[in-house]
Amino acid sequence: MSLTLATPATEAPAPTLAPRERETLRHIAAGRTYLQTARSMGLSKHTVDAYLRRIRAKLNINTTAELTRLAISLGL
């Protein structure tokens, strides 16, 4: 199952998040730090940071608060 955002018909389809990106987003939205997320996922803190930068770029989101709001609204 892929995560996509609803967009008006006049806009291009929203990008799809990879499964690890969705998992990372869930951890951050739950209030975990990058280090806690990394340990839980068996990754380095730098990899978690890279996933979050990629998510922000794909979705044109600038802050962790916006990421959290998105994750909550999507039920992650």
PDB file of N, CA, C and O in Angstrom:
ATOM      1  N   MET A   1       0.843  -1.151   0.000  1.00  0.00           N
ATOM      2  CA  MET A   1       0.000   0.000   0.000  1.00  0.00           C
ATOM      3  C   MET A   1       0.902   1.231   0.000  1.00  0.00           C
ATOM      4  O   MET A   1       1.827   1.323   0.807  1.00  0.00           O
ATOM      5  N   SER A   2       0.638   2.173  -0.898  1.00  0.00           N
ATOM      6  CA  SER A   2       1.452   3.369  -0.966  1.00  0.00           C
ATOM      7  C   SER A   2       0.675   4.566  -0.444  1.00  0.00           C
ATOM      8  O   SER A   2      -0.554   4.607  -0.497  1.00  0.00           O
ATOM      9  N   LEU A   3       1.413   5.524   0.054  1.00  0.00           N
ATOM     10  CA  LEU A   3       0.827   6.725   0.621  1.00  0.00           C
ATOM     11  C   LEU A   3       0.844   7.813  -0.427  1.00  0.00           C
ATOM     12  O   LEU A   3       1.907   8.182  -0.926  1.00  0.00           O
ATOM     13  N   THR A   4      -0.320   8.329  -0.765  1.00  0.00           N
ATOM     14  CA  THR A   4      -0.404   9.461  -1.675  1.00  0.00           C
ATOM     15  C   THR A   4      -1.347  10.474  -1.075  1.00  0.00           C
ATOM     16  O   THR A   4      -2.211  10.139  -0.265  1.00  0.00           O
ATOM     17  N   LEU A   5      -1.174  11.705  -1.478  1.00  0.00           N
ATOM     18  CA  LEU A   5      -2.029  12.775  -0.990  1.00  0.00           C
ATOM     19  C   LEU A   5      -3.033  13.132  -2.061  1.00  0.00           C
ATOM     20  O   LEU A   5      -2.724  13.093  -3.252  1.00  0.00           O
ATOM     21  N   ALA A   6      -4.233  13.482  -1.637  1.00  0.00           N
ATOM     22  CA  ALA A   6      -5.249  13.916  -2.594  1.00  0.00           C
ATOM     23  C   ALA A   6      -4.880  15.297  -3.113  1.00  0.00           C
ATOM     24  O   ALA A   6      -4.494  16.171  -2.336  1.00  0.00           O
ATOM     25  N   THR A   7      -4.996  15.499  -4.420  1.00  0.00           N
ATOM     26  CA  THR A   7      -4.715  16.794  -5.026  1.00  0.00           C
ATOM     27  C   THR A   7      -5.856  17.158  -5.947  1.00  0.00           C
ATOM     28  O   THR A   7      -6.531  16.275  -6.477  1.00  0.00           O
ATOM     29  N   PRO A   8      -6.081  18.434  -6.145  1.00  0.00           N
ATOM     30  CA  PRO A   8      -7.110  18.834  -7.097  1.00  0.00           C
ATOM     31  C   PRO A   8      -6.791  18.299  -8.491  1.00  0.00           C
ATOM     32  O   PRO A   8      -5.631  18.047  -8.816  1.00  0.00           O
ATOM     33  N   ALA A   9      -7.825  18.128  -9.310  1.00  0.00           N
ATOM     34  CA  ALA A   9      -7.662  17.539 -10.638  1.00  0.00           C
ATOM     35  C   ALA A   9      -6.728  18.348 -11.524  1.00  0.00           C
ATOM     36  O   ALA A   9      -6.161  17.797 -12.467  1.00  0.00           O
ATOM     37  N   THR A  10      -6.550  19.627 -11.257  1.00  0.00           N
ATOM     38  CA  THR A  10      -5.702  20.456 -12.107  1.00  0.00           C
ATOM     39  C   THR A  10      -4.221  20.325 -11.769  1.00  0.00           C
ATOM     40  O   THR A  10      -3.376  20.768 -12.547  1.00  0.00           O
ATOM     41  N   GLU A  11      -3.892  19.731 -10.634  1.00  0.00           N
ATOM     42  CA  GLU A  11      -2.499  19.568 -10.238  1.00  0.00           C
ATOM     43  C   GLU A  11      -1.995  18.182 -10.588  1.00  0.00           C
ATOM     44  O   GLU A  11      -2.775  17.250 -10.786  1.00  0.00           O
ATOM     45  N   ALA A  12      -0.673  18.062 -10.662  1.00  0.00           N
ATOM     46  CA  ALA A  12      -0.048  16.759 -10.899  1.00  0.00           C
ATOM     47  C   ALA A  12      -0.283  15.877  -9.673  1.00  0.00           C
ATOM     48  O   ALA A  12      -0.443  16.393  -8.567  1.00  0.00           O
ATOM     49  N   PRO A  13      -0.304  14.561  -9.852  1.00  0.00           N
ATOM     50  CA  PRO A  13      -0.496  13.661  -8.711  1.00  0.00           C
ATOM     51  C   PRO A  13       0.604  13.861  -7.672  1.00  0.00           C
ATOM     52  O   PRO A  13       1.748  14.162  -8.013  1.00  0.00           O
ATOM     53  N   ALA A  14       0.243  13.690  -6.407  1.00  0.00           N
ATOM     54  CA  ALA A  14       1.218  13.815  -5.327  1.00  0.00           C
ATOM     55  C   ALA A  14       2.194  12.650  -5.381  1.00  0.00           C
ATOM     56  O   ALA A  14       1.823  11.555  -5.804  1.00  0.00           O
ATOM     57  N   PRO A  15       3.436  12.868  -4.960  1.00  0.00           N
ATOM     58  CA  PRO A  15       4.416  11.788  -4.960  1.00  0.00           C
ATOM     59  C   PRO A  15       4.046  10.701  -3.961  1.00  0.00           C
ATOM     60  O   PRO A  15       3.324  10.946  -2.995  1.00  0.00           O
ATOM     61  N   THR A  16       4.538   9.526  -4.203  1.00  0.00           N
ATOM     62  CA  THR A  16       4.294   8.389  -3.331  1.00  0.00           C
ATOM     63  C   THR A  16       5.483   8.200  -2.404  1.00  0.00           C
ATOM     64  O   THR A  16       6.632   8.313  -2.829  1.00  0.00           O
ATOM     65  N   LEU A  17       5.207   7.913  -1.140  1.00  0.00           N
ATOM     66  CA  LEU A  17       6.283   7.649  -0.185  1.00  0.00           C
ATOM     67  C   LEU A  17       6.603   6.164  -0.178  1.00  0.00           C
ATOM     68  O   LEU A  17       5.711   5.318  -0.245  1.00  0.00           O
ATOM     69  N   ALA A  18       7.883   5.866  -0.096  1.00  0.00           N
ATOM     70  CA  ALA A  18       8.353   4.487   0.008  1.00  0.00           C
ATOM     71  C   ALA A  18       7.978   3.938   1.386  1.00  0.00           C
ATOM     72  O   ALA A  18       7.759   4.712   2.318  1.00  0.00           O
ATOM     73  N   PRO A  19       7.903   2.620   1.523  1.00  0.00           N
ATOM     74  CA  PRO A  19       7.528   2.039   2.824  1.00  0.00           C
ATOM     75  C   PRO A  19       8.403   2.509   3.986  1.00  0.00           C
ATOM     76  O   PRO A  19       7.881   2.785   5.066  1.00  0.00           O
ATOM     77  N   ARG A  20       9.724   2.606   3.790  1.00  0.00           N
ATOM     78  CA  ARG A  20      10.601   3.052   4.872  1.00  0.00           C
ATOM     79  C   ARG A  20      10.388   4.535   5.184  1.00  0.00           C
ATOM     80  O   ARG A  20      10.542   4.956   6.330  1.00  0.00           O
ATOM     81  N   GLU A  21      10.037   5.316   4.180  1.00  0.00           N
ATOM     82  CA  GLU A  21       9.721   6.719   4.416  1.00  0.00           C
ATOM     83  C   GLU A  21       8.454   6.840   5.259  1.00  0.00           C
ATOM     84  O   GLU A  21       8.402   7.648   6.187  1.00  0.00           O
ATOM     85  N   ARG A  22       7.435   6.044   4.943  1.00  0.00           N
ATOM     86  CA  ARG A  22       6.196   6.045   5.735  1.00  0.00           C
ATOM     87  C   ARG A  22       6.472   5.625   7.174  1.00  0.00           C
ATOM     88  O   ARG A  22       5.953   6.222   8.117  1.00  0.00           O
ATOM     89  N   GLU A  23       7.298   4.588   7.332  1.00  0.00           N
ATOM     90  CA  GLU A  23       7.632   4.110   8.674  1.00  0.00           C
ATOM     91  C   GLU A  23       8.375   5.200   9.462  1.00  0.00           C
ATOM     92  O   GLU A  23       8.095   5.419  10.641  1.00  0.00           O
ATOM     93  N   THR A  24       9.301   5.864   8.818  1.00  0.00           N
ATOM     94  CA  THR A  24      10.035   6.953   9.455  1.00  0.00           C
ATOM     95  C   THR A  24       9.083   8.060   9.864  1.00  0.00           C
ATOM     96  O   THR A  24       9.180   8.584  10.974  1.00  0.00           O
ATOM     97  N   LEU A  25       8.178   8.415   8.992  1.00  0.00           N
ATOM     98  CA  LEU A  25       7.200   9.459   9.275  1.00  0.00           C
ATOM     99  C   LEU A  25       6.329   9.085  10.474  1.00  0.00           C
ATOM    100  O   LEU A  25       6.025   9.935  11.310  1.00  0.00           O
ATOM    101  N   ARG A  26       5.932   7.827  10.558  1.00  0.00           N
ATOM    102  CA  ARG A  26       5.131   7.360  11.710  1.00  0.00           C
ATOM    103  C   ARG A  26       5.887   7.562  13.020  1.00  0.00           C
ATOM    104  O   ARG A  26       5.315   8.040  14.000  1.00  0.00           O
ATOM    105  N   HIS A  27       7.165   7.201  13.040  1.00  0.00           N
ATOM    106  CA  HIS A  27       7.974   7.346  14.257  1.00  0.00           C
ATOM    107  C   HIS A  27       8.100   8.813  14.673  1.00  0.00           C
ATOM    108  O   HIS A  27       7.923   9.149  15.844  1.00  0.00           O
ATOM    109  N   ILE A  28       8.399   9.665  13.728  1.00  0.00           N
ATOM    110  CA  ILE A  28       8.573  11.086  14.031  1.00  0.00           C
ATOM    111  C   ILE A  28       7.250  11.695  14.504  1.00  0.00           C
ATOM    112  O   ILE A  28       7.230  12.488  15.446  1.00  0.00           O
ATOM    113  N   ALA A  29       6.158  11.326  13.855  1.00  0.00           N
ATOM    114  CA  ALA A  29       4.842  11.842  14.252  1.00  0.00           C
ATOM    115  C   ALA A  29       4.449  11.363  15.644  1.00  0.00           C
ATOM    116  O   ALA A  29       3.664  12.018  16.330  1.00  0.00           O
ATOM    117  N   ALA A  30       4.988  10.227  16.059  1.00  0.00           N
ATOM    118  CA  ALA A  30       4.711   9.706  17.399  1.00  0.00           C
ATOM    119  C   ALA A  30       5.566  10.398  18.456  1.00  0.00           C
ATOM    120  O   ALA A  30       5.462  10.088  19.643  1.00  0.00           O
ATOM    121  N   GLY A  31       6.408  11.334  18.028  1.00  0.00           N
ATOM    122  CA  GLY A  31       7.211  12.109  18.972  1.00  0.00           C
ATOM    123  C   GLY A  31       8.582  11.542  19.245  1.00  0.00           C
ATOM    124  O   GLY A  31       9.266  12.008  20.156  1.00  0.00           O
ATOM    125  N   ARG A  32       9.004  10.550  18.482  1.00  0.00           N
ATOM    126  CA  ARG A  32      10.329   9.978  18.699  1.00  0.00           C
ATOM    127  C   ARG A  32      11.407  10.869  18.072  1.00  0.00           C
ATOM    128  O   ARG A  32      11.164  11.545  17.072  1.00  0.00           O
ATOM    129  N   THR A  33      12.579  10.859  18.666  1.00  0.00           N
ATOM    130  CA  THR A  33      13.706  11.608  18.119  1.00  0.00           C
ATOM    131  C   THR A  33      14.283  10.850  16.927  1.00  0.00           C
ATOM    132  O   THR A  33      13.938   9.697  16.672  1.00  0.00           O
ATOM    133  N   TYR A  34      15.171  11.531  16.204  1.00  0.00           N
ATOM    134  CA  TYR A  34      15.837  10.864  15.080  1.00  0.00           C
ATOM    135  C   TYR A  34      16.602   9.639  15.581  1.00  0.00           C
ATOM    136  O   TYR A  34      16.573   8.586  14.943  1.00  0.00           O
ATOM    137  N   LEU A  35      17.289   9.773  16.725  1.00  0.00           N
ATOM    138  CA  LEU A  35      18.071   8.667  17.256  1.00  0.00           C
ATOM    139  C   LEU A  35      17.171   7.507  17.686  1.00  0.00           C
ATOM    140  O   LEU A  35      17.483   6.350  17.407  1.00  0.00           O
ATOM    141  N   GLN A  36      16.061   7.805  18.361  1.00  0.00           N
ATOM    142  CA  GLN A  36      15.126   6.748  18.753  1.00  0.00           C
ATOM    143  C   GLN A  36      14.554   6.053  17.525  1.00  0.00           C
ATOM    144  O   GLN A  36      14.425   4.829  17.499  1.00  0.00           O
ATOM    145  N   THR A  37      14.214   6.833  16.519  1.00  0.00           N
ATOM    146  CA  THR A  37      13.684   6.279  15.274  1.00  0.00           C
ATOM    147  C   THR A  37      14.723   5.379  14.617  1.00  0.00           C
ATOM    148  O   THR A  37      14.409   4.275  14.171  1.00  0.00           O
ATOM    149  N   ALA A  38      15.953   5.857  14.562  1.00  0.00           N
ATOM    150  CA  ALA A  38      17.030   5.082  13.943  1.00  0.00           C
ATOM    151  C   ALA A  38      17.227   3.748  14.652  1.00  0.00           C
ATOM    152  O   ALA A  38      17.332   2.705  14.008  1.00  0.00           O
ATOM    153  N   ARG A  39      17.275   3.785  15.953  1.00  0.00           N
ATOM    154  CA  ARG A  39      17.469   2.534  16.719  1.00  0.00           C
ATOM    155  C   ARG A  39      16.313   1.576  16.510  1.00  0.00           C
ATOM    156  O   ARG A  39      16.526   0.374  16.348  1.00  0.00           O
ATOM    157  N   SER A  40      15.095   2.088  16.511  1.00  0.00           N
ATOM    158  CA  SER A  40      13.918   1.251  16.330  1.00  0.00           C
ATOM    159  C   SER A  40      13.889   0.602  14.951  1.00  0.00           C
ATOM    160  O   SER A  40      13.449  -0.538  14.798  1.00  0.00           O
ATOM    161  N   MET A  41      14.365   1.346  13.946  1.00  0.00           N
ATOM    162  CA  MET A  41      14.331   0.853  12.563  1.00  0.00           C
ATOM    163  C   MET A  41      15.619   0.137  12.166  1.00  0.00           C
ATOM    164  O   MET A  41      15.707  -0.391  11.058  1.00  0.00           O
ATOM    165  N   GLY A  42      16.618   0.108  13.045  1.00  0.00           N
ATOM    166  CA  GLY A  42      17.890  -0.526  12.728  1.00  0.00           C
ATOM    167  C   GLY A  42      18.697   0.257  11.701  1.00  0.00           C
ATOM    168  O   GLY A  42      19.370  -0.326  10.850  1.00  0.00           O
ATOM    169  N   LEU A  43      18.624   1.587  11.789  1.00  0.00           N
ATOM    170  CA  LEU A  43      19.302   2.467  10.845  1.00  0.00           C
ATOM    171  C   LEU A  43      20.220   3.414  11.594  1.00  0.00           C
ATOM    172  O   LEU A  43      20.214   3.463  12.823  1.00  0.00           O
ATOM    173  N   SER A  44      21.011   4.166  10.838  1.00  0.00           N
ATOM    174  CA  SER A  44      21.792   5.235  11.449  1.00  0.00           C
ATOM    175  C   SER A  44      20.931   6.492  11.530  1.00  0.00           C
ATOM    176  O   SER A  44      19.948   6.639  10.804  1.00  0.00           O
ATOM    177  N   LYS A  45      21.320   7.388  12.423  1.00  0.00           N
ATOM    178  CA  LYS A  45      20.622   8.665  12.556  1.00  0.00           C
ATOM    179  C   LYS A  45      20.688   9.432  11.235  1.00  0.00           C
ATOM    180  O   LYS A  45      19.751  10.149  10.883  1.00  0.00           O
ATOM    181  N   HIS A  46      21.780   9.281  10.516  1.00  0.00           N
ATOM    182  CA  HIS A  46      21.959   9.979   9.236  1.00  0.00           C
ATOM    183  C   HIS A  46      20.988   9.469   8.176  1.00  0.00           C
ATOM    184  O   HIS A  46      20.515  10.239   7.340  1.00  0.00           O
ATOM    185  N   THR A  47      20.692   8.177   8.210  1.00  0.00           N
ATOM    186  CA  THR A  47      19.735   7.608   7.264  1.00  0.00           C
ATOM    187  C   THR A  47      18.334   8.121   7.548  1.00  0.00           C
ATOM    188  O   THR A  47      17.588   8.439   6.622  1.00  0.00           O
ATOM    189  N   VAL A  48      17.975   8.205   8.815  1.00  0.00           N
ATOM    190  CA  VAL A  48      16.669   8.759   9.188  1.00  0.00           C
ATOM    191  C   VAL A  48      16.578  10.205   8.707  1.00  0.00           C
ATOM    192  O   VAL A  48      15.558  10.610   8.149  1.00  0.00           O
ATOM    193  N   ASP A  49      17.625  10.973   8.916  1.00  0.00           N
ATOM    194  CA  ASP A  49      17.652  12.356   8.451  1.00  0.00           C
ATOM    195  C   ASP A  49      17.478  12.410   6.930  1.00  0.00           C
ATOM    196  O   ASP A  49      16.750  13.262   6.419  1.00  0.00           O
ATOM    197  N   ALA A  50      18.134  11.516   6.218  1.00  0.00           N
ATOM    198  CA  ALA A  50      18.017  11.485   4.755  1.00  0.00           C
ATOM    199  C   ALA A  50      16.587  11.150   4.325  1.00  0.00           C
ATOM    200  O   ALA A  50      16.062  11.762   3.394  1.00  0.00           O
ATOM    201  N   TYR A  51      15.953  10.181   4.999  1.00  0.00           N
ATOM    202  CA  TYR A  51      14.561   9.847   4.685  1.00  0.00           C
ATOM    203  C   TYR A  51      13.663  11.064   4.888  1.00  0.00           C
ATOM    204  O   TYR A  51      12.809  11.358   4.052  1.00  0.00           O
ATOM    205  N   LEU A  52      13.857  11.765   5.995  1.00  0.00           N
ATOM    206  CA  LEU A  52      13.006  12.916   6.286  1.00  0.00           C
ATOM    207  C   LEU A  52      13.241  14.063   5.312  1.00  0.00           C
ATOM    208  O   LEU A  52      12.297  14.760   4.940  1.00  0.00           O
ATOM    209  N   ARG A  53      14.482  14.267   4.897  1.00  0.00           N
ATOM    210  CA  ARG A  53      14.754  15.290   3.871  1.00  0.00           C
ATOM    211  C   ARG A  53      14.064  14.923   2.569  1.00  0.00           C
ATOM    212  O   ARG A  53      13.500  15.783   1.893  1.00  0.00           O
ATOM    213  N   ARG A  54      14.109  13.640   2.218  1.00  0.00           N
ATOM    214  CA  ARG A  54      13.462  13.175   0.985  1.00  0.00           C
ATOM    215  C   ARG A  54      11.948  13.351   1.060  1.00  0.00           C
ATOM    216  O   ARG A  54      11.324  13.779   0.089  1.00  0.00           O
ATOM    217  N   ILE A  55      11.356  13.024   2.207  1.00  0.00           N
ATOM    218  CA  ILE A  55       9.911  13.195   2.396  1.00  0.00           C
ATOM    219  C   ILE A  55       9.544  14.671   2.257  1.00  0.00           C
ATOM    220  O   ILE A  55       8.591  15.024   1.563  1.00  0.00           O
ATOM    221  N   ARG A  56      10.319  15.530   2.930  1.00  0.00           N
ATOM    222  CA  ARG A  56      10.037  16.971   2.856  1.00  0.00           C
ATOM    223  C   ARG A  56      10.120  17.477   1.424  1.00  0.00           C
ATOM    224  O   ARG A  56       9.290  18.281   0.999  1.00  0.00           O
ATOM    225  N   ALA A  57      11.109  17.014   0.683  1.00  0.00           N
ATOM    226  CA  ALA A  57      11.266  17.452  -0.708  1.00  0.00           C
ATOM    227  C   ALA A  57      10.103  16.956  -1.568  1.00  0.00           C
ATOM    228  O   ALA A  57       9.552  17.708  -2.372  1.00  0.00           O
ATOM    229  N   LYS A  58       9.736  15.696  -1.395  1.00  0.00           N
ATOM    230  CA  LYS A  58       8.648  15.122  -2.191  1.00  0.00           C
ATOM    231  C   LYS A  58       7.326  15.835  -1.937  1.00  0.00           C
ATOM    232  O   LYS A  58       6.551  16.072  -2.863  1.00  0.00           O
ATOM    233  N   LEU A  59       7.076  16.173  -0.679  1.00  0.00           N
ATOM    234  CA  LEU A  59       5.781  16.725  -0.283  1.00  0.00           C
ATOM    235  C   LEU A  59       5.798  18.236  -0.106  1.00  0.00           C
ATOM    236  O   LEU A  59       4.784  18.838   0.248  1.00  0.00           O
ATOM    237  N   ASN A  60       6.958  18.850  -0.356  1.00  0.00           N
ATOM    238  CA  ASN A  60       7.104  20.297  -0.218  1.00  0.00           C
ATOM    239  C   ASN A  60       6.695  20.754   1.181  1.00  0.00           C
ATOM    240  O   ASN A  60       5.904  21.683   1.347  1.00  0.00           O
ATOM    241  N   ILE A  61       7.255  20.073   2.179  1.00  0.00           N
ATOM    242  CA  ILE A  61       6.995  20.370   3.586  1.00  0.00           C
ATOM    243  C   ILE A  61       8.307  20.825   4.213  1.00  0.00           C
ATOM    244  O   ILE A  61       9.364  20.251   3.951  1.00  0.00           O
ATOM    245  N   ASN A  62       8.226  21.869   5.049  1.00  0.00           N
ATOM    246  CA  ASN A  62       9.455  22.445   5.582  1.00  0.00           C
ATOM    247  C   ASN A  62       9.741  22.145   7.044  1.00  0.00           C
ATOM    248  O   ASN A  62      10.897  22.211   7.462  1.00  0.00           O
ATOM    249  N   THR A  63       8.731  21.819   7.828  1.00  0.00           N
ATOM    250  CA  THR A  63       8.954  21.646   9.264  1.00  0.00           C
ATOM    251  C   THR A  63       8.485  20.282   9.758  1.00  0.00           C
ATOM    252  O   THR A  63       7.665  19.612   9.129  1.00  0.00           O
ATOM    253  N   THR A  64       9.032  19.899  10.900  1.00  0.00           N
ATOM    254  CA  THR A  64       8.609  18.650  11.532  1.00  0.00           C
ATOM    255  C   THR A  64       7.158  18.743  11.972  1.00  0.00           C
ATOM    256  O   THR A  64       6.431  17.750  11.941  1.00  0.00           O
ATOM    257  N   ALA A  65       6.735  19.928  12.378  1.00  0.00           N
ATOM    258  CA  ALA A  65       5.331  20.106  12.775  1.00  0.00           C
ATOM    259  C   ALA A  65       4.400  19.812  11.603  1.00  0.00           C
ATOM    260  O   ALA A  65       3.365  19.171  11.782  1.00  0.00           O
ATOM    261  N   GLU A  66       4.757  20.274  10.410  1.00  0.00           N
ATOM    262  CA  GLU A  66       3.937  19.988   9.226  1.00  0.00           C
ATOM    263  C   GLU A  66       3.941  18.495   8.913  1.00  0.00           C
ATOM    264  O   GLU A  66       2.910  17.932   8.544  1.00  0.00           O
ATOM    265  N   LEU A  67       5.096  17.857   9.060  1.00  0.00           N
ATOM    266  CA  LEU A  67       5.171  16.410   8.845  1.00  0.00           C
ATOM    267  C   LEU A  67       4.264  15.670   9.824  1.00  0.00           C
ATOM    268  O   LEU A  67       3.550  14.742   9.446  1.00  0.00           O
ATOM    269  N   THR A  68       4.302  16.088  11.066  1.00  0.00           N
ATOM    270  CA  THR A  68       3.475  15.454  12.099  1.00  0.00           C
ATOM    271  C   THR A  68       1.998  15.649  11.805  1.00  0.00           C
ATOM    272  O   THR A  68       1.211  14.708  11.903  1.00  0.00           O
ATOM    273  N   ARG A  69       1.626  16.861  11.447  1.00  0.00           N
ATOM    274  CA  ARG A  69       0.210  17.129  11.109  1.00  0.00           C
ATOM    275  C   ARG A  69      -0.238  16.261   9.940  1.00  0.00           C
ATOM    276  O   ARG A  69      -1.345  15.723   9.959  1.00  0.00           O
ATOM    277  N   LEU A  70       0.607  16.119   8.925  1.00  0.00           N
ATOM    278  CA  LEU A  70       0.288  15.272   7.777  1.00  0.00           C
ATOM    279  C   LEU A  70       0.109  13.825   8.209  1.00  0.00           C
ATOM    280  O   LEU A  70      -0.871  13.179   7.835  1.00  0.00           O
ATOM    281  N   ALA A  71       1.040  13.318   8.986  1.00  0.00           N
ATOM    282  CA  ALA A  71       0.966  11.928   9.433  1.00  0.00           C
ATOM    283  C   ALA A  71      -0.296  11.668  10.240  1.00  0.00           C
ATOM    284  O   ALA A  71      -0.940  10.633  10.069  1.00  0.00           O
ATOM    285  N   ILE A  72      -0.647  12.587  11.104  1.00  0.00           N
ATOM    286  CA  ILE A  72      -1.866  12.426  11.907  1.00  0.00           C
ATOM    287  C   ILE A  72      -3.093  12.456  11.034  1.00  0.00           C
ATOM    288  O   ILE A  72      -4.010  11.655  11.216  1.00  0.00           O
ATOM    289  N   SER A  73      -3.123  13.378  10.081  1.00  0.00           N
ATOM    290  CA  SER A  73      -4.292  13.472   9.210  1.00  0.00           C
ATOM    291  C   SER A  73      -4.450  12.239   8.332  1.00  0.00           C
ATOM    292  O   SER A  73      -5.558  11.917   7.902  1.00  0.00           O
ATOM    293  N   LEU A  74      -3.336  11.543   8.064  1.00  0.00           N
ATOM    294  CA  LEU A  74      -3.387  10.326   7.262  1.00  0.00           C
ATOM    295  C   LEU A  74      -3.551   9.069   8.092  1.00  0.00           C
ATOM    296  O   LEU A  74      -3.609   7.962   7.556  1.00  0.00           O
ATOM    297  N   GLY A  75      -3.624   9.243   9.405  1.00  0.00           N
ATOM    298  CA  GLY A  75      -3.814   8.087  10.290  1.00  0.00           C
ATOM    299  C   GLY A  75      -2.575   7.238  10.476  1.00  0.00           C
ATOM    300  O   GLY A  75      -2.682   6.052  10.791  1.00  0.00           O
ATOM    301  N   LEU A  76      -1.416   7.814  10.290  1.00  0.00           N
ATOM    302  CA  LEU A  76      -0.183   7.046  10.479  1.00  0.00           C
ATOM    303  C   LEU A  76       0.178   7.033  11.944  1.00  0.00           C
ATOM    304  O   LEU A  76       1.187   6.439  12.325  1.00  0.00           O
TER     305      LEU A  76
END
